[in-house]
Amino acid sequence: MQDPIYLDYAATTPIDPRVAEKMGQAMLVQGNFGNPASRSHVYGWRAEEAVEAARAEIARALNADPREIVWTSGATESDNLALKGVAYNASRQHIVTSAVEHKAVLDTCADLQTQGFEVTYLQPDAHGRVEVSQVEAALREDTLIVSIMHVNNELGSISDIKAIGGLCRSRGVLFHVDAAQSFGKLVLDVQDMDIDMLSISAHKLYGPKGIGVLYVRREPPLKLHPLIHGGGHEMGMRSGTLPTHQIVGLAEASRLMQADMVKEQARLSSLRERLLTHLRQIPDTFIHSHPEFNLPSILNVGFAGIDGETLLLALDDLALSTGSACNSTSVEPSFVLTAIGVPKDVAQASIRLSFGRFTQPQDIDHAGSRISTVVGRLRGP
Ligand SMILES: *Cc1c(COP(=O)(O)O)cnc(C)c1O
């Protein structure tokens, strides 16, 4: 049997061969295998040079200063460092976030609640978008930080980060953005958008797993309490020997995303339209993703009147994820779909289709007609 068609790019992406090539070089003895913190020989200097060039590449993509880029192990760590790092240094006790954030933010907030912090969870609109007016209404005298994702990972909906950033800046409240799904796909400008901290993950943009960035504003300086103590790397915010090959991979992945962004997003938009044309022919289909403010490459769709588990089993030639997190005894609908008010029966029969650089029109056509056939068959005559 052939491998299923990969339609789960929002979960992770394959490494681009050009990225893998750069990473391989960086690990070898002829390359940059040295410890970037070694100051006494050329192996260390070369590795440091590669790391600093990568830092400049990421900074350029964000319109940031290279000294504002902190390497982490991924967006989960970046989210933890942003929220806990600020909270552990603060006297203010209130945090504003949304009910549809990634677990890396939600579970961190829950942990901070056990330590006396108060958290307001905003309910987004029916497609997962958080409005600036909602954030404004939630702000208090003692609000420390607002954390809102740029693009929702289950729906693809895009929140107005610039408006929320402007509000937070004018109220003297810190603003953190989880940009794991948007970096390299949408324009990000931390100056223009008044962003204080921003999380990135390489494996969502054809880079390696296990590397990410937290952008941390420098003017005025924002000092975070570290989660990992040690050699004082990364301006004391994140200790540990820097993984040069991972960092070089992330920078190359970012460079490729920036170079192709406009063209590739247009190509993905046309794939989305193609997929929608298929899906719209299926009766009683609900598009959960936002009709206007949505990343082209994520489409979340639900079907009335069928069993979600049976649907997934039947779609065995498509690699996609559901709106449901399954465990052995029950199928719980996704908390994101529940939060945007999708009825339970539709939520349990919802799928997230996410595509990307290696997806071709014929993959979309195959997926569209398979879904149509299977949904029709499960509904019976
Ligand atoms: C993937 C993802 C994360 C986690 O990133 P890792 O690098 O895998 O830790 C966090 N937030 C969002 C929105 C994501 O999509």
The ligand as an SDF file (V2000), in Angstrom:
LIG
                    3D

 15 15  0  0  0  0  0  0  0  0999 V2000
    3.4510   23.5330   17.2640 C   0  0  0  0  0  0  0  0  0  0  0  0
    2.9990   24.6320   18.1420 C   0  0  0  0  0  0  0  0  0  0  0  0
    3.5840   24.8560   19.4010 C   0  0  0  0  0  0  0  0  0  0  0  0
    4.6450   23.9360   19.9690 C   0  0  0  0  0  0  0  0  0  0  0  0
    5.8440   24.0480   19.2960 O   0  0  0  0  0  0  0  0  0  0  0  0
    7.0310   22.9880   19.5650 P   0  0  0  0  0  0  0  0  0  0  0  0
    8.1990   23.6000   18.8670 O   0  0  0  0  0  0  0  0  0  0  0  0
    6.5750   21.7130   18.9640 O   0  0  0  0  0  0  0  0  0  0  0  0
    7.2260   22.9290   21.0200 O   0  0  0  0  0  0  0  0  0  0  0  0
    3.1450   25.9090   20.1370 C   0  0  0  0  0  0  0  0  0  0  0  0
    2.1780   26.7270   19.6920 N   0  0  0  0  0  0  0  0  0  0  0  0
    1.5910   26.5450   18.4960 C   0  0  0  0  0  0  0  0  0  0  0  0
    0.5280   27.4890   18.0520 C   0  0  0  0  0  0  0  0  0  0  0  0
    1.9740   25.4940   17.6890 C   0  0  0  0  0  0  0  0  0  0  0  0
    1.3670   25.3040   16.5160 O   0  0  0  0  0  0  0  0  0  0  0  0
  1  2  1  0
  2  3  1  0
  2 14  2  0
  3  4  1  0
  3 10  2  0
  4  5  1  0
  5  6  1  0
  6  7  2  0
  6  8  1  0
  6  9  1  0
 10 11  1  0
 11 12  2  0
 12 13  1  0
 12 14  1  0
 14 15  1  0
M  END
$$$$
